[in-house]
């Protein structure tokens, strides 16, 4: 996986769609959220034609702020679980990534005020179209227990689409497990409407 990764959301689509490319422009992942589903279930594909499924991410309950999202490979084997920190995540986004039954990584928002300002500015008619050029919320993925962040996700300037850069954090050159990248992708699908 060649970092930085570029995640692009189509804003003018009925259902959320995201494509992730690597630094060379090769498509790594394509996911499309089903519209009007009460229980989240997202399949991540290796191609835009949606013919080669790689992962499946499914919530354990219907519409809940504390839902657990089971991440499986194409064969149905569990790779990990993405768990949101319930009501506390309304202010500052916070997710845990469990691997092998224990929390291995956390995903936290760097500055919650940027998300608030981005959301307010984006809700202003006409002017809101340019919200993507003003505020850039960021998220850090850190190993548990402690340790320096391994991944940093930043909203990038974009017109008529949502765009995020997923890159290694700081001086870290550790390879991030694929389950972490898929967890970040699902977190972005869930949080995209909030900034």
Backbone bond lengths (Angstrom), bond angles and torsions (degrees), N, CA, C in turn:
res aa  C-N    CA-C-N  psi(-1)  N-CA   C-N-CA  omega(-1)  CA-C   N-CA-C  phi
1 X - - - 1.442 - - 1.524 108.09 -
2 X 1.318 116.15 119.20 1.464 121.28 -177.66 1.525 110.79 -96.57
3 X 1.336 115.98 109.47 1.462 121.26 178.46 1.513 109.48 -82.53
4 X 1.337 118.69 154.14 1.453 128.29 1.12 1.531 112.35 -78.74
5 X 1.332 114.96 151.96 1.455 121.43 175.81 1.521 108.22 -97.35
6 X 1.323 115.78 148.35 1.456 121.78 -178.62 1.525 108.39 -118.22
7 X 1.342 117.22 116.26 1.465 122.26 178.99 1.522 108.08 -105.04
8 X 1.337 116.31 124.15 1.463 121.15 -178.86 1.520 110.42 -122.54
9 X 1.345 114.78 128.26 1.461 122.14 178.97 1.516 109.42 -104.30
10 X 1.321 116.35 136.04 1.461 120.09 172.15 1.516 107.47 -82.32
11 X 1.339 117.56 121.40 1.457 121.39 -177.58 1.518 112.69 -84.78
12 X 1.312 117.48 -26.17 1.455 120.30 -175.34 1.526 111.99 -99.68
13 X 1.307 117.06 35.50 1.464 122.12 178.39 1.523 109.07 -113.74
14 X 1.332 116.46 150.12 1.458 121.17 179.84 1.531 110.59 -63.43
15 X 1.315 116.87 -45.26 1.463 122.18 177.60 1.529 108.74 -109.06
16 X 1.339 116.27 144.29 1.465 120.42 179.54 1.523 110.14 -60.80
17 X 1.330 115.83 132.02 1.458 122.44 177.91 1.519 107.80 -130.63
18 X 1.324 115.99 138.48 1.452 119.54 178.91 1.525 108.70 -138.74
19 X 1.325 114.90 139.20 1.462 120.16 173.46 1.525 107.20 -122.53
20 X 1.325 115.34 139.45 1.463 121.44 -178.33 1.517 108.38 -120.01
21 X 1.331 115.32 123.80 1.463 120.62 178.22 1.525 108.90 -118.08
22 X 1.332 115.82 156.45 1.462 119.66 178.03 1.523 109.51 -89.71
23 X 1.333 116.40 -174.22 1.467 121.09 -175.97 1.523 113.14 -65.18
24 X 1.341 116.86 -18.53 1.462 120.70 178.72 1.523 112.30 -94.35
25 X 1.338 116.97 0.98 1.457 121.29 179.32 1.516 114.79 86.67
26 X 1.322 117.93 7.07 1.472 121.61 179.13 1.517 109.35 -80.51
27 X 1.331 116.25 134.63 1.458 120.97 178.69 1.522 109.78 -70.95
28 X 1.332 116.54 124.67 1.465 121.96 177.76 1.520 111.16 -99.83
29 X 1.352 115.41 -46.17 1.461 120.97 -174.95 1.524 110.06 -140.02
30 X 1.321 114.27 148.62 1.462 121.41 171.55 1.521 106.74 -139.51
31 X 1.318 116.80 127.15 1.464 120.71 -179.70 1.518 109.15 -133.99
32 X 1.320 114.95 144.16 1.455 121.21 178.70 1.522 107.43 -133.88
33 X 1.332 115.46 118.75 1.457 121.14 179.14 1.522 108.20 -77.48
34 X 1.305 116.60 135.94 1.459 119.42 178.38 1.522 109.02 -75.29
35 X 1.337 115.55 134.37 1.456 120.73 179.66 1.525 110.07 -75.76
36 X 1.318 115.76 147.19 1.465 123.78 174.23 1.523 114.04 61.15
37 X 1.317 118.33 32.35 1.463 121.91 176.18 1.526 107.90 -97.06
38 X 1.335 116.14 134.58 1.461 120.25 177.39 1.520 111.09 -80.47
39 X 1.322 116.99 -33.26 1.458 121.72 179.85 1.531 107.50 -112.53
40 X 1.328 115.48 115.81 1.466 120.83 -177.15 1.524 112.27 -58.76
41 X 1.303 115.79 132.69 1.468 122.63 172.91 1.517 106.39 -150.55
42 X 1.316 116.60 115.66 1.463 121.89 -177.65 1.523 108.41 -124.15
43 X 1.321 115.64 133.08 1.457 120.79 174.00 1.520 107.86 -106.38
44 X 1.319 116.08 130.97 1.461 122.17 179.00 1.522 107.14 -101.37
45 X 1.328 115.40 125.55 1.463 121.80 -176.61 1.522 111.12 -109.63
46 X 1.324 115.62 162.22 1.461 121.97 176.96 1.523 111.24 -89.76
47 X 1.335 117.14 -8.64 1.462 121.37 -177.27 1.524 110.38 -142.78
48 X 1.339 115.61 157.75 1.456 121.06 -178.59 1.524 112.46 -72.64
49 X 1.307 116.83 -19.66 1.468 120.86 178.49 1.529 111.24 -77.17
50 X 1.315 116.83 -8.13 1.463 124.66 178.35 1.531 112.14 60.41
51 X 1.331 115.07 43.00 1.464 120.20 -179.64 1.534 112.72 -105.07
52 X 1.346 117.56 -16.29 1.468 120.93 -178.83 1.526 110.72 -123.77
53 X 1.346 117.35 88.86 1.465 119.23 179.19 1.522 111.53 -68.93
54 X 1.327 115.70 138.49 1.463 122.07 178.05 1.521 111.61 -108.72
55 X 1.341 115.87 -45.18 1.454 121.69 -175.14 1.519 110.14 -141.10
56 X 1.323 115.04 156.14 1.461 121.35 172.16 1.523 106.93 -128.51
57 X 1.332 115.82 132.86 1.459 121.88 178.94 1.525 106.34 -121.18
58 X 1.336 116.26 121.35 1.461 119.92 -175.13 1.522 110.84 -135.23
59 X 1.340 115.24 134.71 1.470 121.38 178.39 1.518 110.07 -73.95
60 X 1.333 115.39 152.44 1.461 119.81 179.64 1.529 112.32 -90.00
61 X 1.323 117.71 -4.34 1.462 120.62 -179.98 1.524 110.73 -153.80
62 X 1.310 115.33 168.54 1.460 122.17 -179.19 1.526 109.17 -82.64
63 X 1.313 116.87 135.47 1.469 125.36 176.37 1.531 113.53 20.64
64 X 1.304 116.18 94.76 1.457 121.44 -178.60 1.525 108.36 -151.90
65 X 1.332 116.65 139.26 1.465 120.36 -179.64 1.525 112.41 -72.72
66 X 1.330 117.60 -13.88 1.460 120.94 179.36 1.519 112.78 -112.81
67 X 1.314 116.73 24.38 1.466 120.19 -178.05 1.527 110.56 -63.24
68 X 1.327 114.67 149.57 1.463 122.19 174.22 1.526 106.63 -105.07
69 X 1.331 116.15 133.72 1.459 121.59 -178.17 1.524 109.24 -110.34
70 X 1.316 115.51 109.11 1.470 122.13 -179.33 1.525 108.44 -78.78
71 X 1.332 116.47 128.58 1.464 122.45 179.97 1.521 107.88 -107.23
72 X 1.329 115.57 120.23 1.466 121.82 -178.79 1.518 109.71 -120.52
73 X 1.339 115.88 152.70 1.460 119.12 172.78 1.525 108.85 -81.08
74 X 1.316 116.85 -179.13 1.466 121.30 -176.63 1.528 112.29 -61.57
75 X 1.316 117.41 -25.29 1.466 121.78 179.42 1.517 114.15 -86.72
76 X 1.330 118.00 -3.84 1.455 121.67 178.44 1.514 114.87 94.25
77 X 1.330 118.47 3.23 1.469 121.55 178.56 1.528 109.49 -79.88
78 X 1.325 116.27 135.43 1.461 120.36 -179.83 1.522 110.85 -71.83
79 X 1.338 115.31 128.84 1.463 121.90 176.08 1.517 111.34 -100.04
80 X 1.334 115.86 -30.59 1.451 120.03 -178.33 1.511 110.85 177.74
81 X 1.328 114.64 -178.09 1.466 122.08 179.81 1.524 107.78 -136.70
82 X 1.334 115.85 134.54 1.462 122.17 174.68 1.525 106.94 -102.91
83 X 1.333 117.29 123.58 1.470 122.30 -176.23 1.509 109.76 -124.05
84 X 1.327 116.59 122.59 1.454 121.29 177.46 1.524 109.56 -84.29
85 X 1.335 116.81 146.51 1.453 121.91 -179.59 1.526 111.82 -87.16
86 X 1.301 117.25 51.48 1.461 124.80 171.36 1.509 115.87 43.40
87 X 1.330 115.65 -137.80 1.461 122.64 -174.73 1.538 112.49 -61.16
88 X 1.310 117.23 -30.51 1.470 120.14 179.32 1.525 111.07 -61.20
89 X 1.333 117.67 -26.08 1.457 121.48 -178.97 1.525 113.54 -75.98
90 X 1.331 117.35 -8.69 1.462 118.30 176.92 1.523 110.84 -67.09
91 X 1.328 117.02 -35.05 1.463 119.64 178.50 1.524 110.68 -84.76
92 X 1.314 117.52 -57.92 1.462 121.31 -179.46 1.520 107.81 -125.28
93 X 1.310 115.76 116.27 1.456 121.24 -178.19 1.523 110.30 -54.44
94 X 1.344 115.60 130.84 1.457 120.89 179.99 1.524 109.05 -149.61
95 X 1.318 115.98 118.73 1.458 123.10 177.15 1.520 108.99 -126.74
96 X 1.326 115.71 151.44 1.458 121.72 171.02 1.517 108.24 -111.06
97 X 1.332 116.22 143.63 1.456 122.23 174.41 1.518 107.05 -112.35
98 X 1.324 116.00 113.91 1.462 121.50 179.61 1.518 109.73 -95.93
99 X 1.317 115.99 134.07 1.459 122.25 175.67 1.525 106.64 -130.45
100 X 1.313 116.46 124.96 1.460 120.20 -179.86 1.523 113.32 66.56
101 X 1.329 116.99 29.86 1.456 120.87 177.02 1.514 115.83 84.15
102 X 1.326 118.14 2.12 1.468 120.11 177.65 1.527 109.73 -132.13
103 X 1.331 115.79 153.43 1.464 120.60 179.47 1.525 108.65 -69.65
104 X 1.327 115.99 120.55 1.460 121.29 -178.29 1.534 112.31 -107.87
105 X 1.357 116.49 -28.42 1.467 121.29 -178.33 1.523 109.53 -143.77
106 X 1.330 116.21 154.72 1.465 121.47 170.87 1.525 108.08 -122.42
107 X 1.319 115.01 147.99 1.465 121.85 174.51 1.523 105.64 -117.30
108 X 1.326 116.27 119.76 1.467 120.88 -178.62 1.521 110.30 -130.66
109 X 1.311 113.84 146.66 1.457 120.71 175.93 1.524 109.05 -76.66
110 X 1.324 116.76 137.32 1.469 119.99 -179.45 1.527 111.65 -70.23
111 X 1.328 117.47 -52.09 1.462 121.72 -175.78 1.522 109.55 -138.00
112 X 1.339 118.18 105.47 1.466 120.14 -177.07 1.527 114.09 -65.38
113 X 1.340 118.09 -23.29 1.461 119.87 -179.96 1.525 111.61 -65.02
114 X 1.328 117.98 -32.58 1.461 120.34 178.45 1.520 111.12 -62.99
115 X 1.341 116.88 -38.81 1.464 121.25 178.52 1.531 110.13 -64.20
116 X 1.335 116.48 -42.28 1.463 121.14 -179.97 1.527 110.12 -63.10
117 X 1.328 116.90 -49.37 1.468 120.83 179.91 1.528 111.52 -63.46
118 X 1.339 117.43 -40.10 1.458 121.68 178.65 1.534 109.95 -61.98
119 X 1.341 116.52 -43.21 1.463 120.89 179.68 1.519 112.28 -65.89
120 X 1.344 117.26 -42.30 1.465 120.84 179.08 1.528 111.55 -65.51
121 X 1.308 115.93 -47.44 1.463 120.56 -179.47 1.530 110.57 -63.84
122 X 1.331 116.38 -39.33 1.459 120.87 -179.35 1.510 114.21 -68.10
123 X 1.338 117.92 -19.49 1.467 120.93 -178.72 1.528 112.92 -88.26
124 X 1.329 118.25 -4.96 1.464 121.56 177.86 1.533 108.44 -77.78
125 X 1.346 117.13 124.31 1.474 119.44 -179.72 1.532 111.98 -54.84
126 X 1.288 117.10 142.36 1.466 128.29 179.63 1.529 111.42 64.23
127 X 1.319 117.75 -55.85 1.472 121.46 -179.81 1.525 110.27 -61.79
128 X 1.346 117.25 -34.08 1.457 122.46 -177.94 1.515 114.09 -59.46
129 X 1.328 117.56 -22.23 1.467 121.40 177.85 1.528 110.58 -58.27
130 X 1.324 115.95 -30.22 1.470 121.00 -177.05 1.521 113.27 -94.86
131 X 1.335 117.33 9.26 1.469 121.34 -179.24 1.525 111.66 -58.38
132 X 1.326 116.75 -33.75 1.455 120.76 -178.89 1.526 113.86 -65.28
133 X 1.338 116.96 -12.07 1.463 120.57 179.92 1.526 112.86 -97.31
134 X 1.327 117.72 -6.01 1.456 120.14 -172.10 1.528 113.21 -106.56
135 X 1.335 116.91 -56.02 1.463 120.77 -175.04 1.517 110.01 -112.57
136 X 1.333 116.29 141.67 1.460 120.63 -175.27 1.528 111.29 -133.32
137 X 1.358 116.62 84.88 1.464 119.51 177.05 1.534 110.81 -57.47
138 X 1.328 116.00 149.47 1.469 121.07 -179.50 1.525 109.54 -135.94
139 X 1.333 115.30 153.38 1.461 122.88 -178.67 1.527 108.50 -132.36
140 X 1.342 116.02 145.49 1.458 121.57 178.05 1.522 110.17 -118.09
141 X 1.332 116.00 137.21 1.461 122.10 175.18 1.525 106.69 -108.62
142 X 1.347 115.45 119.80 1.463 120.89 -177.02 1.524 110.52 -124.27
143 X 1.337 116.77 146.09 1.470 119.37 176.10 1.530 110.84 -72.67
144 X 1.318 115.55 155.51 1.467 122.10 177.55 1.515 107.10 -117.82
145 X 1.313 121.40 134.92 1.460 127.25 0.68 1.519 110.98 -85.44
146 X 1.297 115.66 136.75 1.467 122.26 175.98 1.514 114.24 56.54
147 X 1.285 115.63 -169.37 1.458 121.08 179.66 1.511 111.64 104.49
148 X 1.317 114.23 158.46 1.459 120.48 179.62 1.516 110.39 -74.64
149 X 1.349 117.11 149.59 1.470 120.35 178.19 1.533 111.04 -56.98
150 X 1.328 116.08 144.27 1.463 120.98 178.83 1.524 111.91 -104.61
151 X 1.339 116.76 -24.73 1.467 121.80 -179.07 1.526 108.84 -134.75
152 X 1.336 116.07 141.22 1.469 121.88 173.28 1.526 107.57 -126.40
153 X 1.322 115.73 130.64 1.461 122.39 -179.44 1.524 107.34 -115.43
154 X 1.339 117.28 125.84 1.463 121.94 -176.89 1.522 109.50 -130.30
155 X 1.340 115.13 134.40 1.458 120.29 173.77 1.522 107.30 -71.58
156 X 1.333 116.99 132.89 1.456 121.82 -176.87 1.530 110.40 -109.85
157 X 1.342 117.46 157.55 1.458 120.17 177.82 1.527 110.88 -60.86
158 X 1.323 116.25 133.16 1.465 120.94 178.51 1.521 109.36 -161.00
159 X 1.303 115.79 145.74 1.461 121.76 178.58 1.524 108.39 -109.23
160 X 1.314 116.68 126.83 1.470 124.35 178.07 1.525 114.10 63.21
161 X 1.318 116.70 22.84 1.461 121.35 171.96 1.524 108.05 -159.07
162 X 1.313 115.99 157.90 1.457 120.18 173.64 1.518 107.72 -95.62
163 X 1.306 117.53 135.97 1.460 120.32 -177.11 1.518 109.49 -137.52
164 X 1.330 115.79 130.54 1.456 122.21 178.56 1.517 109.54 -130.16
165 X 1.340 115.53 142.58 1.460 120.91 174.41 1.522 108.29 -105.34
166 X 1.324 115.94 128.10 1.461 122.87 178.32 1.524 106.36 -110.32
167 X 1.333 115.99 114.61 1.462 119.19 -175.03 1.526 110.21 -138.06
168 X 1.316 115.62 164.73 1.457 119.93 173.26 1.516 108.45 -65.22
169 X 1.314 116.50 146.42 1.462 120.78 -178.58 1.519 110.65 -93.47
170 X 1.317 115.45 140.16 1.463 121.39 175.10 1.516 112.80 53.38
171 X 1.310 115.42 -131.47 1.459 120.77 -178.08 1.519 112.11 -96.32
172 X 1.338 116.97 4.26 1.463 120.90 -177.30 1.525 110.93 -63.68
173 X 1.309 116.51 131.03 1.467 121.93 174.95 1.525 109.88 -120.22
174 X 1.346 115.06 10.75 1.455 119.31 177.37 1.519 109.74 -64.03
175 X 1.310 116.20 140.75 1.456 120.21 177.23 1.517 108.47 -74.20
176 X 1.332 116.79 128.06 1.458 120.86 177.24 1.519 107.79 -82.56
177 X 1.330 117.15 131.52 1.465 119.06 177.38 1.527 110.40 -59.06
178 X 1.320 115.60 148.61 1.462 120.39 -178.87 1.522 111.47 -58.21
179 X 1.334 117.45 -32.45 1.462 120.47 179.31 1.530 110.67 -62.07
180 X 1.329 118.05 -30.62 1.465 121.36 178.19 1.527 109.75 -69.44
181 X 1.315 117.73 -43.88 1.465 121.20 179.69 1.526 110.23 -64.56
182 X 1.332 118.05 -42.00 1.467 121.21 177.88 1.529 109.91 -66.08
183 X 1.327 118.14 -36.86 1.467 121.69 176.36 1.517 110.84 -63.15
184 X 1.325 117.04 -42.80 1.464 121.40 177.57 1.522 109.56 -62.59
185 X 1.311 117.35 -42.63 1.462 121.78 179.02 1.535 110.39 -59.50
186 X 1.329 117.33 -45.73 1.468 121.05 179.31 1.522 110.46 -67.00
187 X 1.322 117.83 -40.12 1.464 121.18 177.07 1.521 110.33 -59.51
188 X 1.327 117.47 -41.79 1.462 120.79 178.87 1.529 111.21 -65.03
189 X 1.332 117.32 -39.46 1.464 120.26 176.79 1.528 110.38 -61.36
190 X 1.326 117.52 -39.96 1.451 121.86 -178.31 1.528 112.13 -75.75
191 X 1.322 117.47 -36.41 1.460 121.15 -174.18 1.520 113.98 -95.09
192 X 1.324 117.84 -8.89 1.458 121.00 -173.79 1.525 113.31 -53.89
193 X 1.306 117.02 -38.81 1.455 120.37 179.52 1.515 113.91 -69.26
194 X 1.336 116.30 -15.73 1.469 120.64 -178.85 1.523 111.74 -101.16
195 X 1.325 118.58 10.76 1.464 120.62 -179.03 1.458 108.72 123.90
